[in-house]
Amino acid sequence: MLRRFVHNTAISAVAYGLAGVLGLFAVGLIAKSYGLAVLGLIVLVRGFLPSGFLVLIDFGVSEIATQAIARGRLGDWAAAGEKISLLTAIAVFAGLASSIVLWLAAPGLALLFRVVPEQAQAFVSILRITALVLPIAFVGLMVEGALKGFEEYSWLRLTEVGSSVLYVGSIYLAFWQNAAFEWIAYAYLGGLAAKYFVLAFVVYLAARGTPLRFRFWTPASRRDVAYRCWLMFNNRIAGALQQTLIPLIIGALYGPVEVGTFDLLTRLPRFLKTTMSPLYSAILPISTHLDEKTDVRRLQLLGRNGLVLPAAIIVPILVVIGLFSEDILRVWVGPQHADQWPWLALALFVPAVTVMLGAGQTALMVRSDFLRTNTHLLYLQVLTQYIVTALAAAWLRERAFLLGWAISYVLFAPVVAHRMLSLMSLPNLLFWQQLGRHVLVAAILAAMAAGYKMYAAPATLLALTLVGGLACIAAWALSIGLILSRSDRAMVGKFARALTPR
């Protein structure tokens, strides 16, 4: 089990890292070549995909499909087939309904988001092509969840990287050919549809050798899926308010330029947060097996290692990124945006909190009591986020949304950690011990960075890569010495041996 988990985690880390880096290059190129207004329009259109605002009506079909397949692999294929059939029907209905509404609402949305007249027709056209893709995208979510249940992560990550490569290539091609910006959006939608068709074929191949088949669902399966969908829907509402709805609100209040600015300042933190999330998805099938067997000791081990090890690797790197955030903005999108570096550094608190708590939260997702409590906490966190945003909006405009987003994560991290650790029968002190060690490492790295910047500053991508790489090595060395205990270092060795071919 450990070898399989580490293998899936490594695949996710490499693939999503590559896809995310390509996406960052794409954002930088769009901002430099087409301007923040066009970047804002593209972000607004993406808000009407299942990865954006329409996550509200996906009802968690991906996560529930993962759990259904994982339990089917333990022997209950009949129930798995019933639940997959019902989830497919839900995805098809959600996709068709949202497609019709978006097609009809497209002209009104152009007015709502204050799109300038010369770009309004292109914006409406992109929205309507998006509407045609929506049924494929919703069913694709269920397909992705099924593949995670089969633990076929290599195909998931391969298609993710492939679609990202095609998208970035289309941006460069559009730039060289002086093409209109809408072709960039069309290329993204085409790559998305192609990815899901490939994954659907892979699911067919994976399921062909199992008893999994479409079948009419029984009342028991319907009740279980309905209950989990309801829990996920409540969770999705809070998540949409927390992040995916924000660009749409900014667009309605201020316009596409401010949307582009917000996206620019939060893109790197969101990339880091999103890159880490698939790593945790590899935990879900394992935690399902452990929950089925009520293996408390292994769940404790999974929870502790999930809190300590990923954060020891990633949080020091986030500190390095924050310390060099001004240089990153200057090289990435140009010197005109470099003065926004404090906001980029502030937004990095979000992936830092996520990496500390994400693995444990994912492991406990199979428990309905935790999911219900976690959803309640998420609503309180969102309320705090919007209170902070409302208080600061008059002075900070779109950056007030970033401030509320970051502060809400920091304030609720101890509360979530306490609930998570108590359900795993782990001491609450573990969170505070790890936090103190990370603060110590951050202070040392800040002193080192300040000393370096007294004499030089990286001005090119090559120089920034070299300096950042050396700083990351120093950060990892400090992490090994100050954050990881002897038993933690031994566990890292076990993970490394699990990756080694036998």
Buried (B, 14 or more C-beta within 10 A) or exposed (E): EBBBBBBBBBBBBEBBBBBBBBBBBBBBBBBBBBBBBBBBBBBBBBBBBBBBBBBBBBBBBBBBBBBBBBBBBEEBBBBBBBBBBBBBBBBBBBBEBBBEBBBEBBBEBBEEBBBEEEBBEBBBBBBBBBBEBBBBBBBBBBBBBBBBBBBBBBBBBBBBBBBBBBBBBBBEEBBEEEBBBBBBBBBBBBBBBBBBEBBBEBBEEBBEEBEBBEBEBBEEBBEBBEEBBEBBBBBBBBBBBBBBBBBBBBBBBBBBBBBBBBBBBBBBBBBBBBBBBBBBBBBBBBBBBBBEEEBEEBBBBBBBBBBBBBBBBBBBBBBBBBBBBBBBBBBBBEEEBBEBBEBBBBBBBBBBBBBBBBBBBBBBBBBEEBBEBBBEBBBBBBEBBBEBBEEBBEEBBBBBBBBBBBBBBEBBBBEBBEBBBEBBEBEBEBBEBBBEBBEEBBEBBBEBBEEBBEEEBBEEEEBBEEBBEEBBEBBBEBBBEBBBEEEBEEBBEEBEEBEEEE
